[in-house]
Amino acid sequence: MSSPKEQPWTIRRLIQWGSDWLGQQGIENPRLDVELLLADALSLTRMDLFLDMDRPLDRQELGDFKNRIKRRSQREPVAYIVGLRGFWKQDFYVDSSVLIPRPETETLVDSILSLYPQHDAKLTILDIGIGSGAILLSLLNEFPNAVGVGVDISEDALRVAKINCDKFNLDERVTLFASDLTATLPNDAKYDLIVSNPPYIVRDEMEKLQPEVKDREPRLALDGGEDGLAIYRPLIPQAYKFLNNSGWLVVEIGYDQGVSVADLFKQAGLKKVSVVKDYGHRDRVVMGVK
C-alpha cells in the first residue's frame, strides 16, 4: 500500500480503497467492515470518521489499519479483530475462544423480560454454556437484584466471561466455573431461571457456513451433532432437575427446531411450553416452566 506524496491517505480515501479491496475478496458488507476497522485503528467512533473525512493518517496509523484489513481479508471476523461485539445494550469483549453474540439471540433476553415485567425480581439465574457472558450479564443488568451462575466446558470461554464480568462491575454477582452442562453443580442447587444458547447446527451443515464462522468461531459452540439436537437431549432434563418450582427454562434454537425442542421440553415435564420467533419471524427460542 504505497502513498503518493500528492495524494495523502485520508480517511475518505482509505474507506473507498478498503471497501473496494475487501469487496474483491468476497467480503460481505465491505464498507461497514472498513469503517469499523478504521475507527478501531484510530481509536475513534464511526461518527468521528464522517466528521473528519479529509484527515490524513500518519505512518503508524496506516500500518495499524493495513494490519486490520489484512486480517479481515483472511476472513477473521471484525468482532475478533476489534475485540468487541455489541449485544443488547452493551459492548462485550470477545475473542476466538467464544461464539460472537448474534442479534437474534436478543430474542432470548427479550422473552425473559416478558416473563418478569417487574425488574426488581430477586432471581437466581444459571447460564449453561456462558461463552462471552452476553446473555447472563445482559440479564443481570436488567435485574439489579438478581445473581447468576455461569458454567462452560471451555476454560478459555470462562476467561472471556470473567473479563466481561469485571468490565461491567458484575463480578460480585456472578459465579463462574467449569462444567460439562450441569455435571459439577451442587446436587441441591436450585435456580429460578435457567438459560442456554447451546450448539445447534447440524453437523452436515457446518461446512456450508461462511468461512468466518466455520473456520474461525469455536466448533464446540456450533456443532449440534447429527441432527442439531445432541446437546438439548441431556441439557433439558438436567436443567429441569435444577429448576425451582415455577422456575423457567429458556433456550435458543435453530430456525427449524421449534417443534423438536418443544417436544423435548414436554418430555422432561415442563409446562406452558412455547416457541418464540425472532425479529426475522423465524423460530428462535423455546421456553417452559416447572
N, C-alpha and C positions, 0 to 999 in steps of 0.2 A: 504494500500500500504506500505508494510514493506521493509526495505532496509538492506540486509545482509552486514555486515562490509566488507567482502571480495569482494563484488560486488557493488560499488557505483552506484548511479543512474546518469549515464551520459546522455548527450543529445542523443547520439546514442541509448542507451538502452531504454530511455523513448519514443523515436519515434517508436521503434519497439513494445514496450509494449502498448502504447496508440493506435497505429494502430490496433493491434490485438483486444484490448478491444472494441474500437468503432465499428470495423467490426462485432464483436459478437453481438452488439446491433442493427445491421441492418443499420448502418450509411453508406451512400454512400460516396465515396472518403475519407475514414478514414485517410489515411496518410497525405493528404493535410490539412485536418482539424487539425490534431495533430501538424503539423509543424506550422500552423498559430497560434494555441493556445499556443504552447510552446514559439514561438518567442514573442508573446504578453506578456506572463508571465515573460519573461526575458528582456523585452524592447530591443529586438534585431530584425533584419531582418531575413527572411528565409535564405538568403545567409550567414549571420553570423553563423547560426546554422551549416551549412555544413563546414564552415571553422574551427570549433572548436568542432567536434563531440564527442570528449572524455572528454570534460569539465564536471566535476561533479556539481550537483546542491546542494545548501545548503537547510536547512530545510524550510526556508521561501519560497524559490523559488519552492521547491517541493509542498508545500501547495498551493501556487498560481496556479500552473499548475494543480494539482489534482482538485481544485475547478472548473477550466475551463472545464476539461474533464467531470466532473460530470454533469455540466450544459449541455454540448453538448450531453451526453448520454441520457438526458431527452428531447432531440430534440429541444433545444434552438438553433436558427441559430448562426453560427460563427460570423456573422456581428454584432449581438446584443451583443454577449459576449465581443468582442474586441472593439465594439463601432465605427467601421469604415467599409465602403464599397467603393471600387474603382469604379469610373464611369467616362467615357470619359478620362480626363487627370488628375483627382484629387481624393483624398480620402475624402469621405463625412462622417461626423458624422451621425450615425443612432442609434435609439433605438426602442423599441417595439411600439412607437407611430406612426411609419411611415413604409410604404412599403419599403423593401430593393430594391435599384436600381438594375435592371437587365441588362445584356449585350445587350439584344435585343432592349432595349429602346434607345440605342445609335443610332439605325437606325433613330429615330426621329430627333436627333441632326444632324446627317449626312444629312438627307433630307433637313433640313432648311439651312444648309451651301450651298447646291447646289442651293437654291433659291437666295442666296445673296453672290455671289462669292467675291464681294468686301467687306471685313470685316470692312471697315470704315463706313458702313451704320449707320445713326442715327435712330435706331429703337426704337419704344415703344413696349414692349412685355408684354403680360398678360399670366400668367400661372394659369390655373384653376385647383385647387387641387394640390397645390405646393408640398405637402409632405415634403421630406427632402430638396427640392430645387435643386436636382441634375440636372434637365433639364434646368430650368431658369438660374441657376448660371453657368452652363457649357456654355450656350449661351452668357451670359454677358461676360465671359472670352474670347470668340471668337470674340465678337463685342464690342470693348472697348468704342465706342461712344453710345452704347445702354443703355436704362434704363428699369427697369422691375417692374411689379406689380405681387405679388403672393397672391392668395386667397385660403383659405381652410376652410372647415366646422369645422375642428378639431383644437382647440386651442393648443393642445399638438403638433400637426404637425407643427403649426406655430412657436412654441418654438424651434423645431429642425431646421426649416428653418432659423430662426434668428441666431442660433448658427453657421450654415454654412455661412451665410452672413458675420458674424463677422470674422469667420476663414479665409475667402478668401478676406477680406477687400472690400466687395461689399455692405456693409450696406448703404452707401450713394447713391447707385444707385438702391436700391430696396425698395419698399413699400409693407408691409405685412399687411393684415387684414382679419378678419374672414368673411366668406360669404358662403352661400349655392349657389354654382355656381356664377352667376353674381348678385345675389339679392341685395347686398349692394354697388355695383359700382355706382358712379355718373351717372345719365342718359345721360349726354353729353360726357362721357369719350369715347375716340376712340384709337384704337391700330393698329399698322402696322402688328403685328403678334400675334396670339393667339395660345397657345399650351396647350395640356392637355393629361394626361395619366389617364383616368377615370377607375373606376372599370368595368370590362367587363366579369368576369367569370359567366357562367350560374349557377344559384343557386343550381340546382340539381347536378352540378359537384363539388361543393365546398367540399363535404365530401370525394371525391375521391383524393383530393390533399394530398401531403405529410404532415405529422404532423407538420413539421417545418413551413409550410405555413398556413394550416387551423387552427392550434391551437395556433400559435404564432404571425403571422402578423395580422394587424388590418383588421377585416372583412369589415369595412366601405370602405377600399381601394381595396377590392377584389370583393365583391358581386355585380354583374351587373343585378340582378333581374332574372325574369323567363326565359328570352331569352338572357341575357347578354347585352341588349341594353337600359336598363332602364334609364341610365344617358345620353346616347347620344341623346335621343329624345328631352329633354329640352335643353341640352347643345349646340347643333349645331345651332338652330335658335337664341338662346340668344347670342352666340358668334358672329353670323352674324351681329346682331344689333350693336355690339361694334367695328366692324372692320372698319378701314378707307377704302375708295375706293382703290382698288389694294392691300388691306391687305389680308394676308393668314391665314387660319385656318389649323392647323396640329395636328392630334390626333393619339395616339397609339390605336391599336385594337387587338382583339384576332385573331388567325391564320385563322379562318373560317368566319370572319365577314366583309371581304373586300367589297363584293357586297352590303350587307345590309347597312353598314355605308356610302358607296359611294352614295347610293340612298338617304339617309337622307341629305347628303351634297347638292345634286342636288335639292331636295325638298325645302331646305332652300334658294336656289337661288345662291349657289356657283358655280363658273365656273372652267374650267380646272381641274376637279376632277380626281385624280389619286390615285392608290393603289401602295404602295411601299413594296417590300419584304425585310425581314431581311437577316442576314448572313446565316441563315439556309434555305433560299428560301421559307419562309412562309410569307403570308400577315401580315404586321405589322403596317403600317402607312397609313392613308388616309389624303390627303391634297387637298385644293381648295382655289380659290381666289375670292374676292368680286369684 
